[in-house]
């Protein structure tokens, strides 16, 4: 394996890890916002502990799904970019 191939592979891996970390960050932001807003709204509809539990469940599911979707989309984007870069060399 040539030296450029090894550096390209490690750079691509670093980009994929960064893409997943960004997806996790987006998921955490979505979770936090939905938890804050959802808890406020559900506490108007239901008494504790039902309101906060419903808000937490909704925030966990939505934040997890968004984190996974954004991370997967960024990984695909990064993988396509790195494949195009390898083909040019």
N, CA, C and O atoms as a MOPAC input file, in Angstrom:
PM7 MOZYME 1SCF
protein

 N      0.85400 1    -1.16900 1     0.00000 1
 C      0.00000 1     0.00000 1     0.00000 1
 C      0.90000 1     1.23100 1     0.00000 1
 O      1.87900 1     1.29600 1     0.74400 1
 N      0.56700 1     2.18600 1    -0.82300 1
 C      1.38200 1     3.39700 1    -0.89000 1
 C      1.05600 1     4.31200 1     0.27900 1
 O      0.04700 1     4.15600 1     0.96700 1
 N      1.93700 1     5.25800 1     0.47300 1
 C      1.76400 1     6.18000 1     1.59400 1
 C      0.51600 1     7.04300 1     1.42200 1
 O     -0.16400 1     7.34500 1     2.40300 1
 N      0.20600 1     7.44400 1     0.18400 1
 C     -0.97700 1     8.27100 1    -0.03600 1
 C     -2.25800 1     7.48700 1     0.19500 1
 O     -3.25500 1     8.05700 1     0.64100 1
 N     -2.25200 1     6.18200 1    -0.10200 1
 C     -3.43400 1     5.36400 1     0.14200 1
 C     -3.74300 1     5.25000 1     1.61700 1
 O     -4.90500 1     5.28000 1     2.02100 1
 N     -2.68900 1     5.11900 1     2.43300 1
 C     -2.91300 1     5.00900 1     3.87900 1
 C     -3.44000 1     6.30800 1     4.44600 1
 O     -4.33400 1     6.29900 1     5.29200 1
 N     -2.89700 1     7.42600 1     3.99100 1
 C     -3.35800 1     8.70500 1     4.53000 1
 C     -4.77200 1     9.01500 1     4.05100 1
 O     -5.55900 1     9.60700 1     4.79100 1
 N     -5.10300 1     8.62400 1     2.82600 1
 C     -6.45300 1     8.84000 1     2.31800 1
 C     -7.45200 1     7.99800 1     3.09800 1
 O     -8.54500 1     8.46900 1     3.41100 1
 N     -7.08800 1     6.75300 1     3.41800 1
 C     -7.97800 1     5.88600 1     4.18900 1
 C     -8.20900 1     6.40400 1     5.58900 1
 O     -9.33600 1     6.37500 1     6.08300 1
 N     -7.14900 1     6.88500 1     6.24400 1
 C     -7.33000 1     7.39900 1     7.60100 1
 C     -8.08100 1     8.72700 1     7.59400 1
 O     -8.82800 1     9.02600 1     8.52500 1
 N     -7.88400 1     9.51500 1     6.55100 1
 C     -8.63500 1    10.77000 1     6.44400 1
 C    -10.11900 1    10.48400 1     6.21300 1
 O    -10.98200 1    11.16600 1     6.76700 1
 N    -10.41100 1     9.47500 1     5.39400 1
 C    -11.80400 1     9.11300 1     5.13800 1
 C    -12.45900 1     8.59000 1     6.41500 1
 O    -13.61700 1     8.89900 1     6.69600 1
 N    -11.71200 1     7.79700 1     7.18500 1
 C    -12.24000 1     7.29300 1     8.45400 1
 C    -12.51100 1     8.43900 1     9.42300 1
 O    -13.54500 1     8.46800 1    10.09100 1
 N    -11.58300 1     9.37200 1     9.49300 1
 C    -11.77200 1    10.53300 1    10.36900 1
 C    -12.99300 1    11.34600 1     9.93800 1
 O    -13.73500 1    11.84200 1    10.78500 1
 N    -13.20300 1    11.48400 1     8.63800 1
 C    -14.38100 1    12.20900 1     8.14800 1
 C    -15.67100 1    11.48200 1     8.51400 1
 O    -16.66100 1    12.11400 1     8.88200 1
 N    -15.66000 1    10.14300 1     8.41000 1
 C    -16.86200 1     9.38500 1     8.77700 1
 C    -17.15400 1     9.48300 1    10.26900 1
 O    -18.31200 1     9.59900 1    10.67000 1
 N    -16.11400 1     9.43700 1    11.08600 1
 C    -16.30500 1     9.57200 1    12.53400 1
 C    -16.84300 1    10.96400 1    12.86300 1
 O    -17.74100 1    11.10800 1    13.69300 1
 N    -16.29600 1    11.98100 1    12.21400 1
 C    -16.77500 1    13.34600 1    12.43400 1
 C    -18.23000 1    13.50100 1    11.98200 1
 O    -19.00900 1    14.21200 1    12.61700 1
 N    -18.58600 1    12.84200 1    10.89500 1
 C    -19.97000 1    12.90400 1    10.41500 1
 C    -20.92200 1    12.26100 1    11.42100 1
 O    -21.99200 1    12.80400 1    11.69300 1
 N    -20.54400 1    11.11500 1    11.97300 1
 C    -21.38100 1    10.46100 1    12.98900 1
 C    -21.48700 1    11.32700 1    14.24300 1
 O    -22.56400 1    11.45200 1    14.82600 1
 N    -20.36100 1    11.92700 1    14.66100 1
 C    -20.37800 1    12.78900 1    15.84900 1
 C    -21.28400 1    14.00000 1    15.62800 1
 O    -21.98200 1    14.42700 1    16.54800 1
 N    -21.27700 1    14.54500 1    14.43500 1
 C    -22.16300 1    15.65600 1    14.11400 1
 C    -23.62400 1    15.20800 1    14.18400 1
 O    -24.47900 1    15.93800 1    14.68600 1
 N    -23.90200 1    14.01200 1    13.68100 1
 C    -25.25900 1    13.47100 1    13.77200 1
 C    -25.71000 1    13.30100 1    15.20900 1
 O    -26.85700 1    13.59800 1    15.54300 1
 N    -24.80800 1    12.82100 1    16.06800 1
 C    -25.13100 1    12.68200 1    17.49200 1
 C    -25.41700 1    14.04900 1    18.10000 1
 O    -26.35200 1    14.19600 1    18.88800 1
 N    -24.62400 1    15.04300 1    17.74100 1
 C    -24.84500 1    16.39800 1    18.25300 1
 C    -26.19000 1    16.95600 1    17.83600 1
 O    -26.88700 1    17.57800 1    18.63800 1
 N    -26.55500 1    16.73600 1    16.58400 1
 C    -27.86800 1    17.19100 1    16.11000 1
 C    -28.97600 1    16.47400 1    16.86800 1
 O    -29.96900 1    17.09000 1    17.25600 1
 N    -28.80800 1    15.17700 1    17.07800 1
 C    -29.79900 1    14.41600 1    17.83100 1
 C    -29.96000 1    14.92400 1    19.25300 1
 O    -31.07500 1    14.98200 1    19.77200 1
 N    -28.84800 1    15.29500 1    19.89000 1
 C    -28.91500 1    15.82500 1    21.25200 1
 C    -29.60300 1    17.18700 1    21.30100 1
 O    -30.34600 1    17.47300 1    22.24100 1
 N    -29.36400 1    18.01500 1    20.30800 1
 C    -30.03400 1    19.31900 1    20.25600 1
 C    -31.53800 1    19.12000 1    20.07200 1
 O    -32.34100 1    19.76600 1    20.74600 1
 N    -31.91300 1    18.23100 1    19.16300 1
 C    -33.33400 1    17.95300 1    18.93900 1
 C    -33.96300 1    17.39900 1    20.21300 1
 O    -35.05900 1    17.81000 1    20.59400 1
 N    -33.27400 1    16.46700 1    20.87600 1
 C    -33.76900 1    15.90600 1    22.13300 1
 C    -34.00000 1    16.99800 1    23.16800 1
 O    -35.05100 1    17.03600 1    23.80800 1
 N    -33.02100 1    17.88900 1    23.33700 1
 C    -33.11600 1    18.93400 1    24.35600 1
 C    -34.27800 1    19.88200 1    24.08600 1
 O    -35.05900 1    20.19400 1    24.98500 1
 N    -34.38500 1    20.33200 1    22.85000 1
 C    -35.45500 1    21.27900 1    22.51700 1
 C    -36.82300 1    20.61900 1    22.67500 1
 O    -37.74600 1    21.20300 1    23.24300 1
 N    -36.93800 1    19.39200 1    22.16400 1
 C    -38.23300 1    18.71300 1    22.29600 1
 C    -38.58000 1    18.39500 1    23.74300 1
 O    -39.74700 1    18.44100 1    24.13000 1
 N    -37.57500 1    18.07500 1    24.53600 1
 C    -37.84100 1    17.80300 1    25.95000 1
 C    -38.34700 1    19.06500 1    26.63700 1
 O    -39.32200 1    19.00900 1    27.38600 1
 N    -37.70100 1    20.20000 1    26.39500 1
 C    -38.10900 1    21.44000 1    27.04800 1
 C    -39.50500 1    21.88600 1    26.60800 1
 O    -40.36300 1    22.18800 1    27.43800 1
 N    -39.71700 1    21.92100 1    25.30600 1
 C    -41.01200 1    22.36900 1    24.78700 1
 C    -42.09400 1    21.33000 1    25.07800 1
 O    -43.19700 1    21.67300 1    25.50200 1
 N    -41.76500 1    20.05300 1    24.84600 1
 C    -42.74500 1    18.99300 1    25.06800 1
 C    -43.17100 1    18.88000 1    26.51500 1
 O    -44.34500 1    18.65100 1    26.80500 1
 N    -42.22400 1    19.04000 1    27.42700 1
 C    -42.56800 1    18.96900 1    28.84600 1
 C    -43.51100 1    20.10100 1    29.23500 1
 O    -44.45000 1    19.90400 1    30.00600 1
 N    -43.25200 1    21.27600 1    28.69600 1
 C    -44.12100 1    22.41600 1    28.99800 1
 C    -45.53100 1    22.17400 1    28.46400 1
 O    -46.51500 1    22.42600 1    29.15900 1
 N    -45.62300 1    21.68700 1    27.23100 1
 C    -46.94200 1    21.48300 1    26.62200 1
 C    -47.68900 1    20.30500 1    27.23400 1
 O    -48.88800 1    20.39900 1    27.49600 1
 N    -46.98600 1    19.19400 1    27.46400 1
 C    -47.68800 1    18.03200 1    28.02400 1
 C    -48.08200 1    18.23800 1    29.48200 1
 O    -49.03600 1    17.62400 1    29.96100 1
 N    -47.35600 1    19.09700 1    30.18500 1
 C    -47.74900 1    19.36600 1    31.57300 1
 C    -49.05300 1    20.15700 1    31.63200 1
 O    -49.73400 1    20.15000 1    32.65700 1
 N    -49.40400 1    20.83600 1    30.54500 1
 C    -50.70000 1    21.51400 1    30.47800 1
 C    -51.83600 1    20.53100 1    30.23800 1
 O    -52.97000 1    20.76500 1    30.65600 1
 N    -51.52100 1    19.41600 1    29.55200 1
 C    -52.54800 1    18.43600 1    29.21500 1
 C    -52.72400 1    17.37300 1    30.28000 1
 O    -53.85300 1    16.99900 1    30.59900 1
 N    -51.61700 1    16.87500 1    30.84000 1
 C    -51.66500 1    15.77000 1    31.79400 1
 C    -50.95000 1    16.15000 1    33.08300 1
 O    -50.03300 1    16.97000 1    33.08600 1
 N    -51.38700 1    15.54100 1    34.16600 1
 C    -50.72700 1    15.74700 1    35.45700 1
 C    -49.43600 1    14.93500 1    35.50700 1
 O    -49.28400 1    13.95200 1    34.78100 1
 N    -48.50500 1    15.35200 1    36.37100 1
 C    -47.28800 1    14.55000 1    36.55600 1
 C    -47.66300 1    13.18700 1    37.12700 1
 O    -48.61100 1    13.13400 1    37.91000 1
 N    -47.03400 1    12.14400 1    36.81600 1
 C    -45.83600 1    11.97800 1    36.00400 1
 C    -46.12700 1    11.69500 1    34.53700 1
 O    -45.18900 1    11.49600 1    33.76500 1
 N    -47.39600 1    11.66900 1    34.12200 1
 C    -47.72700 1    11.30600 1    32.74600 1
 C    -47.17000 1    12.30300 1    31.74200 1
 O    -46.57500 1    11.89400 1    30.74500 1
 N    -47.34500 1    13.58900 1    31.97300 1
 C    -46.87900 1    14.60500 1    31.03600 1
 C    -45.37400 1    14.54800 1    30.78100 1
 O    -44.95600 1    14.46200 1    29.62700 1
 N    -44.54900 1    14.59300 1    31.83100 1
 C    -43.11000 1    14.51600 1    31.61000 1
 C    -42.64900 1    13.19900 1    30.98900 1
 O    -41.69200 1    13.18600 1    30.21500 1
 N    -43.31000 1    12.10400 1    31.31500 1
 C    -42.92600 1    10.80900 1    30.72900 1
 C    -43.22500 1    10.79100 1    29.23500 1
 O    -42.41500 1    10.30800 1    28.44400 1
 N    -44.37500 1    11.31100 1    28.85100 1
 C    -44.73000 1    11.38600 1    27.43100 1
 C    -43.75400 1    12.30600 1    26.69700 1
 O    -43.31200 1    11.98500 1    25.59400 1
 N    -43.41900 1    13.43100 1    27.29400 1
 C    -42.47500 1    14.36100 1    26.67600 1
 C    -41.09300 1    13.72400 1    26.52300 1
 O    -40.45000 1    13.87300 1    25.48400 1
 N    -40.63800 1    13.01400 1    27.56100 1
 C    -39.32700 1    12.36400 1    27.50000 1
 C    -39.30600 1    11.27200 1    26.43800 1
 O    -38.34300 1    11.16200 1    25.68100 1
 N    -40.35500 1    10.47100 1    26.37900 1
 C    -40.40800 1     9.39900 1    25.37600 1
 C    -40.39000 1     9.96700 1    23.96500 1
 O    -39.66900 1     9.47300 1    23.09800 1
 N    -41.17700 1    10.99600 1    23.74000 1
 C    -41.19200 1    11.62600 1    22.41700 1
 C    -39.86100 1    12.24900 1    22.05900 1
 O    -39.41300 1    12.14400 1    20.91700 1
 N    -39.21900 1    12.89900 1    23.02400 1
 C    -37.92500 1    13.53000 1    22.78000 1
 C    -36.84500 1    12.48700 1    22.52100 1
 O    -35.99700 1    12.68000 1    21.64900 1
 N    -36.86600 1    11.37700 1    23.27200 1
 C    -35.87300 1    10.31700 1    23.06600 1
 C    -35.99800 1     9.69600 1    21.68100 1
 O    -35.00400 1     9.52100 1    20.97700 1
 N    -37.21200 1     9.36700 1    21.30100 1
 C    -37.41800 1     8.73800 1    19.99900 1
 C    -37.04300 1     9.69500 1    18.87100 1
 O    -36.29400 1     9.32800 1    17.96500 1
 N    -37.55800 1    10.90800 1    18.92500 1
 C    -37.30100 1    11.87100 1    17.85800 1
 C    -35.82700 1    12.26100 1    17.79300 1
 O    -35.26100 1    12.33300 1    16.70200 1
 N    -35.19600 1    12.51200 1    18.93400 1
 C    -33.77500 1    12.85500 1    18.95000 1
 C    -32.90900 1    11.72100 1    18.44300 1
 O    -31.95200 1    11.95400 1    17.70500 1
 N    -33.23400 1    10.48800 1    18.83100 1
 C    -32.47300 1     9.33700 1    18.34900 1
 C    -32.60300 1     9.13800 1    16.85400 1
 O    -31.61400 1     8.89900 1    16.16200 1
 N    -33.81900 1     9.23700 1    16.36100 1
 C    -34.04100 1     9.06800 1    14.92200 1
 C    -33.35300 1    10.17700 1    14.13400 1
 O    -32.71100 1     9.90900 1    13.11900 1
 N    -33.48200 1    11.41100 1    14.59000 1
 C    -32.83000 1    12.52000 1    13.87800 1
 C    -31.30600 1    12.38700 1    13.89600 1
 O    -30.64700 1    12.63500 1    12.88700 1
 N    -30.75500 1    12.00100 1    15.03200 1
 C    -29.31200 1    11.81100 1    15.11300 1
 C    -28.83200 1    10.73900 1    14.16100 1
 O    -27.80800 1    10.90300 1    13.49800 1
 N    -29.56900 1     9.63700 1    14.08900 1
 C    -29.18700 1     8.55100 1    13.19800 1
 C    -29.32400 1     8.96800 1    11.73700 1
 O    -28.43600 1     8.69000 1    10.93100 1
 N    -30.42800 1     9.63200 1    11.38400 1
 C    -30.64000 1    10.04300 1     9.99500 1
 C    -29.61000 1    11.07100 1     9.52800 1
 O    -29.05600 1    10.95000 1     8.43600 1
 N    -29.36000 1    12.06800 1    10.34600 1
 C    -28.38300 1    13.09400 1     9.96600 1
 C    -26.98900 1    12.49600 1     9.87100 1
 O    -26.24500 1    12.80000 1     8.93800 1
 N    -26.62900 1    11.65000 1    10.82600 1
 C    -25.31900 1    11.00100 1    10.78100 1
 C    -25.15600 1    10.13700 1     9.54700 1
 O    -24.11800 1    10.18600 1     8.88700 1
 N    -26.17500 1     9.34100 1     9.22600 1
 C    -26.10200 1     8.47800 1     8.04700 1
 C    -26.00700 1     9.29900 1     6.76900 1
 O    -25.25500 1     8.95000 1     5.85900 1
 N    -26.76600 1    10.38500 1     6.69900 1
 C    -26.71700 1    11.22900 1     5.50400 1
 C    -25.35500 1    11.88900 1     5.33900 1
 O    -24.83700 1    11.98500 1     4.22600 1
 N    -24.77500 1    12.34400 1     6.44500 1
 C    -23.45000 1    12.95300 1     6.37300 1
 C    -22.37400 1    11.93000 1     6.01200 1
 O    -21.44600 1    12.24700 1     5.26800 1
 N    -22.48700 1    10.71400 1     6.52800 1
 C    -21.51800 1     9.66400 1     6.17900 1
 C    -21.60000 1     9.35500 1     4.69400 1
 O    -20.56800 1     9.21100 1     4.03900 1
 N    -22.80100 1     9.25100 1     4.15100 1
 C    -22.93600 1     9.01600 1     2.70500 1
 C    -22.31600 1    10.15100 1     1.91000 1
 O    -21.63300 1     9.91800 1     0.91200 1
 N    -22.55100 1    11.36400 1     2.34700 1
 C    -21.99700 1    12.52600 1     1.66100 1
 C    -20.47400 1    12.52900 1     1.71300 1
 O    -19.81400 1    12.79200 1     0.70700 1
 N    -19.92100 1    12.23700 1     2.88000 1
 C    -18.47400 1    12.21400 1     3.04500 1
 C    -17.87000 1    11.06400 1     2.24800 1
 O    -16.81600 1    11.22500 1     1.63200 1
 N    -18.52200 1     9.91300 1     2.25500 1
 C    -18.01300 1     8.75500 1     1.51600 1
 C    -18.00500 1     9.03400 1     0.01900 1
 O    -17.06100 1     8.65500 1    -0.67400 1
 N    -19.04100 1     9.68900 1    -0.48500 1
 C    -19.09100 1    10.03000 1    -1.89800 1
 C    -17.99300 1    11.03200 1    -2.24900 1
 O    -17.36700 1    10.93000 1    -3.30400 1
 N    -17.76300 1    11.99900 1    -1.36400 1
 C    -16.71500 1    12.98600 1    -1.61100 1
 C    -15.33300 1    12.35800 1    -1.59100 1
 O    -14.48900 1    12.68700 1    -2.42400 1
 N    -15.09400 1    11.45200 1    -0.64100 1
 C    -13.77400 1    10.82800 1    -0.55600 1
 C    -13.55700 1     9.86300 1    -1.71400 1
 O    -12.42600 1     9.71500 1    -2.17600 1
 N    -14.61500 1     9.19700 1    -2.19800 1
 C    -14.48300 1     8.30800 1    -3.35200 1
 C    -14.14200 1     9.11400 1    -4.59900 1
 O    -13.33300 1     8.68300 1    -5.42100 1
 N    -14.75300 1    10.27400 1    -4.73600 1
 C    -14.44600 1    11.13200 1    -5.88600 1
 C    -13.01700 1    11.64600 1    -5.79900 1
 O    -12.34600 1    11.77800 1    -6.82300 1
 N    -12.54200 1    11.93600 1    -4.59400 1
 C    -11.17400 1    12.41200 1    -4.41000 1
 C    -10.17500 1    11.31000 1    -4.74400 1
 O     -9.15400 1    11.58600 1    -5.37500 1
 N    -10.43800 1    10.08700 1    -4.34400 1
 C     -9.54400 1     8.95600 1    -4.62800 1
 C     -9.48900 1     8.70500 1    -6.12300 1
 O     -8.41900 1     8.40800 1    -6.65300 1
 N    -10.62100 1     8.81500 1    -6.82100 1
 C    -10.64300 1     8.59000 1    -8.25800 1
 C     -9.83900 1     9.64300 1    -9.00600 1
 O     -9.24500 1     9.34600 1   -10.04300 1
 N     -9.81300 1    10.85900 1    -8.49800 1
 C     -9.04300 1    11.92100 1    -9.16600 1
 C     -7.54700 1    11.71800 1    -9.04400 1
 O     -6.78100 1    12.16100 1    -9.90000 1
 N     -7.12000 1    11.03200 1    -7.95400 1
 C     -5.68600 1    10.81200 1    -7.77500 1
 C     -5.30700 1     9.61900 1    -8.56000 1
 O     -4.13900 1     9.23000 1    -8.56800 1

